[in-house]
Amino acid sequence: MSAIQRQYFPVAALSTGAPQNQRFLGAGSGITNAERDKIYTWIIELANPDTRENALLELSKKRESVPDLAPLLWNSFGTVAALLQEIINIYPAISPATLTAHQSNRVCNALALLQCVASHPETRSLFLAAHIPLYLYPFLQTISKTRPFEYLRLTSLGVIGALVKTDEQEVINFLLTTEIIPLCLRIMESGSELSKTVATFILQKILLDETGLNYICQTYERFSHVAMILGKMVISLSKEQSARLLKHVIRCYLRLSDNPRAREALRQCLPDQLKDQTFAGCLKDDKSTKHWLQQLLSNLESTAAADPRIALPPLAAQ
């Protein structure tokens, strides 16, 4: 490791019983010395605005093949600040909507590196503690249908999706303190099919957590907003079917039916298209989703096993 590299990667130079240079990108990483030096160089180049764009592009290509790229990015001098600067620099282009394809591609390369950090077990908690997801929320609030904006929203959703995929309580607890649910619902209502799919996946993961389910079912306003958007999606899917998106929608409904008060409400508002044969062809080869739908309908048809003299409290108004 050169003197310049030691300045930028102080953590990498720390010995933990392994030879120097093996803390990150070491002998067990499958990275050659030449490749390792390239990665170090690109990370150093992120700090320089004149060399940052190419470094973003090259590093984003390596995020799947370099297992310790996330700790390197997080612990190297000035790198996270440079990535956040790339995000902040785009804010003026989203309102008014003047974002170009080139600007979108560049910031999405920065977002891809942040997704790498969000996915890694060593950096995920630090990523949340720094509240970095909040920097992405202005991108999720955009409504322009142009490809640069759609790509920006989809990549931003990918960062949040990488967080919830871990099924960690810490992630759900953090997201519930933010506006991620209404942001996802907005995209579920009006985004492209792919954006809708990722946004619905995020909602599904929040619902699958007990804290997330209780949060959404705590008040009538929260539950009704979720149920209304899911209902609109079912009607839309009945006209233009997508098995991938329908799978996540049905899983959200099934999870809502686990809450007694939500189950009572769903008996009244579940779309008819899920009760008839509207999606029979779409689900013909998807055994798991067919099973979820059958389980959902079974949950709604079954009578409560509890003492009928004990009335369930209604979803609270807020």
N, C-alpha and C positions, 0 to 999 in steps of 0.2 A: 504494500500500500504506500503510495507516494505521500509526501508531506502535505500537499494540497488536499488529497483524499482524507487524510487524518483530520484535517480541519473541518471538513464537511461531515465526516462519519465518525464522530468520537466514540459512539457506542460500539461500532464495528471493530474498533481497535482494542476494546476491552477484552482481556483474556479470561475465559471461564474454564480453564483447564485444557482448552483446545488451542492449537496454534493460531497465531494472528491471521486474520482474514477468514477464519472459519466460523466466526460468530454469525456472520451473514454471508451468503453465497460461497460457502466453504466447500470442503471436499465432498460432503454428503449431498450437496445441492444439485449435482449433475451439470454444473455450469463450468465451462472451461475458463482458464485465466483470461483469455482474450475477450470472451463474452462478459466476464465479470468486470473487466476494466471498462468496457463499453458502457455497461449499465451505470457504473460509478460516474463516468464522464457525463452521461446524459442527465443524471440526477444533479450533478454540479451545474450543468448548463441551464437547469430550470431556474436558477437564481438570476440569470442574466436575461432580461427581456429580449435581447437581440438573438439569443440562441434557444429561447424557450419553446418556440412553436415546433421546431423539429424534434426537440427532446421529448415533448409531450406525445408527438406522434409515435416515436420509436418506443418509448416506454409503455404506451398503451398497447402496443403489439405484444409486449413481453409479459403482460400482467397474468396470463394464464400459465406461462411456462417457467416463471421464476417464483418459487414458493415463498421466499422471504423478501419479496419486493415491498410488501406493505410495511414491515418494520424498518426497512431501509428508508422508505419515503418519510415515515413518521419521525424517525430519529436523526435524519440528516438536517443540517443547518439550513433554515429558511425555506424548506421545500413546501411544507403545508401552507405557509404564508403565500408562497408563489401560486399555489393552486387556488387558494381563496381569492387572490388578486385577479386571476383569470375569470373567476365567477363574477366578482363584483364589477369588473370592467364591462360585462355584458348587460348589466342592469339598464343603462340608458337606451339600449337597443330593443328592449322588450316593451317599453312604453314611452313614446309611441312605437308601434311594431315595425321596426326597420331592420330586424335581424337578417343577415345574409347567410347563405349556405356556408361560406368560408368561416364566418364568425361562429356559426353553430357547430361546425366540425371541430374547430379549435377548442371551444369550451367543453364539448362532449369528450374530447380526449382527456381533459383535466378531470371531468366527472368520472371517467372510466378508472382513473388512478385513485380517486376517492372511493369508488366502489370496491377497489382492491383493498383499501385500508379498512373499509366497513366490514368486509368479509373475513378478515384475518382475526383469529382469536386473541393474538397478542395486542392488537391495536383497536379492536372494536370498542372496548370500554372507554378508552381514551378519546376515540372519535365521538362518542356520545357525550362524554363529560365536557368536551369543547363545544357542544351544541352545533356541530358542523351541519347536520341535516337542515337546520333552519335557513342556511344560506341558499338552499335549493328551492325553498317554498315559493319564492317569487316566480320561478320558472313553471311551477305547477299551477300557478294562478293565471297563466297566459291563456288566451282563447283563440289566437290566430290559427287558422287551419293550414297555413303554408307548411311545406316540408321542413324548412329549418326549425320552425317552432315545434312541430310534431316530434322531430328527432330530439330536440332539447327536452321536451316533456318526458319522452320515453326513456331517455338516458337518466334523467333525474329520478324517475320512478324506479329504475333499475338499482339505484343506490339504496333506496328505501327497501326495495324488494330483497336485496342482499342482506340487509339487517334483519328483516322479519323471518327470513328463511332459516335462521339459526334457532328459532323457537326459544329464545332466551327471555326470561322474565324482565331483565333489565331493559331490553329493547322495547318491549310492550309498555312498560311503565313510563319510559321516556316519551314514546310517541303519543300516549294518552294525555300528556301535558301540553301537546302541541295541537295544531289544527289539521293534522294529517287526515282525519276521517272525513271532514267536509271537503277537503281538497280532492281526496280519492273519489268521493261521491260525485263531485262535479265532473271529473274526467270520465267516470263510469257512465254518466248521462250523455256526454257530448263529445268524447274523444274518438280517436280511430279505434278500430277493433283491437289492435295490439296494445294500445295504451289502456283501453278498457279492461283488457285481460290482466295486465300487470296491476292496475289499480284494484281490480276485484280480488286478485290474489292477495294483495296487501290487506284488504279488509277481511278476507277469509282468515288470514293468519292472526289478525287481531281478535277476531271472534273465537277462534279455537283456543285462545288463552282465556282462562276463567275470569281474570280481571277485566279483559277486554269485553267479553260477553256481558258481564255485569254492568260495565260502564255504559254500553250501548243500550241495554235494557233498563237502565236506572230511571230514565224519564221518557215520557210519551213523545216528546219532541225528537229525541235522538232516535228512538226506535222507528217512529213514523217516517222520518227522513230516510233512513236506511231502507225500510220496507217499500217506500214510494219509488226510490230509485231502482231497487231490484225488480219491482213490478213493471216499471217502464222498460227495463232491459229485457224482460221476458217477452213483452209485447213486440219489441223491436226484433228480438231473436226469432219470433214466430214468423216474421216476414223475411228475414235474412239470417239464416241459421249458421251458427258457428259452434261446433261441438266443444272446442277448447274453452270458449268463453262461457258457454252454458254450464260446463262442468263446475266452474268456480261459483257461478250464480246459485246452482242447486246446493253446493256445499255450504254456502252462506246461509241459505234458507234452513238447511238441515241443522246447522249449529244453532240458529236462532230458536228452533223448535225445542232445543234442550232447556230453554228457560220457560218455566211454567206460565208466566204472564205473557211473554211473547208468543208462546204456543196458542194461547187463547185468542190473541189478536190475529194470528196467522190463519186461524180457522175462518175468519171473516174476510181476510184480504189476500189470501194466496191466489194468484192469477189462475183462471180456468185452464189456460194453455198447459199448465203443469199437471192438471188433473185428467185431461183427455189424451188423445193420441197425437197431439200436435208435433211432439218431438220424438215420436217412435222411430222414425227413419234415421234421425240424427244420432240417436243413442243406440242404434241397433248393435254396433260392435263395441260399445263401451260398457262393459259389465259393471265396473265400479260406480260410474255415474248413474246407471240404471238402478243399482242397488241403493244408492243414496236417495234417489227420487222415491223409490218404493218405501224406504224407511221414513222419509219425510211425510209422505201421505199416511203411512201407518201411525206415526206420532200424532198427526192431526185428527185422525179418525178415532183413536183410542180415547176412552173416557178417563178422567183423572182418577188415579188410584187412591188419592187421599180422601179423607172423610169429607163427604159432600156438604156437611154442615159447616165446614171451615172454608170460608170464602177467601180466595186469593186477593191480596191487595192489588189495585189497578196500577198500571204504569203511571208513575207520578208525573204530574204536570210541573213545568218549571218556568 
